[in-house]
Amino acid sequence: MGKLVINQSLLNKENAESVTKLCPFGAISYENGGLSISAACKMCKLCAKKSGGIVTYEEEAVAEIDKSLWRGITVYADCQGGKIHKVTFELCGKAKELAKVTGHPIYALLIGENIMEQASELLHYGIDKVFVYDDEAFRDFRIEPYAAAFSDFIEQIKPSSILVGATELGRQLAPRVAARFHAGLTADCTVLEMKENTDLVQIRPAFGGNIMAQIISPATRPQFCTVRYKIFEEPPRTEAPSGEIVQMSVTEEMKKSEIQVLKTDKKQTDVDISEADVIIALGRGAQTDALRAEAEELASLLGAMVACTRPLVESNLFDAKHQIGLSGRTVKPKFIICLGISGAVQFTAGMKSSATIVAINTDKSAPIFDVAHYCVVGDVAEILPRIIKNIKEVKNV
């Protein structure tokens, strides 16, 4: 990392005004005889290159870290309501892949009450050690006790990398703990790779999905990342368990919290397109009332769920829980039909791992055809009724 330094001794009114004009973002201002740089600075370094030494760029010294002191890949096991979230098992499979590069052990961290049965279940997914914080203080999720237990685990075990599911709980817990250790955290990763020096390469869409950013944290440990459900494959469950369970001590200090849970009401189950085996997805090209009605009919015939792209949510045609994409849900159905969807990166990132993708679009150059297994160039309004008719004939409906 580096910073811009202003050499105020070289300033006068004339050259100060010329320096302020160098910044294309208007981040440099001249007031009370001095220059200042605001948060609008994009670090393009144009001022350092053309100010004649008035502004210079200086690299900041980065403290070296002994990476050998940090060992192991940890999966945070999200266990609410006595059930381990499935994203945990997906992360166990990914951790196993990453560990092959470094030869590090694979750990799981489990926090809750009466969770030894769940800890035993994790041993069927290639975990070497499950570290368990089991206490009534963890019955309900309260951020302070959970963060305290998580931090205690890191201080004692010193894992090199920590993978957290991007669940409601994980999205709250991971950044709080990462901040305690002044460590970086990359959210919603779609690809994870490991270097031999234990640097975790975290890849995620950036700038609205227009680029795939590769992020590493070479100067800090542990390395944190969150991953959405259905991004990685869930490994097969082994018949026999392997590894061991380590019961961790829970101190009174860990239990302290300013939050009291007075009552817990079970939330009514919403539509979850992430769990669907068959999906009919609608885009801009299929947003008419007639096409939406036909999509519902097709979904009924196939036992499918109807989903959509972001524009249809913004047009109030669908609820946000039906949206596929970076700002919606990630899905991995066995079969998905995309109707009138162009295939922007934001959408395809949320469904490209589907087993079979059928796309129908009038534009033969639509990006959706780059990820689809079966591509149909044509008008959805003409093709969809024919599909429904053929299915009805086959099913004798």
PyMOL commands that set and color helices and strands:
alter all, ss='L'
color gray80, all
select helices_A, chain A and resi 8-10+13-20+46-50+67-69+86-102+116-125+136-138+143-157+168-180+252-255+273-275+284-286+289-302+310-314+320-322+345-348+367-370+380-395
alter helices_A, ss='H'
color red, helices_A
select strands_A, chain A and resi 2-6+28-31+34-37+55-59+73-77+79-80+83-84+106-112+129-134+161-165+185-189+191-194+200-206+211-215+223-227+244-247+278-282+305-308+335-339+357-361+374-377
alter strands_A, ss='S'
color yellow, strands_A
deselect
rebuild
show_as cartoon
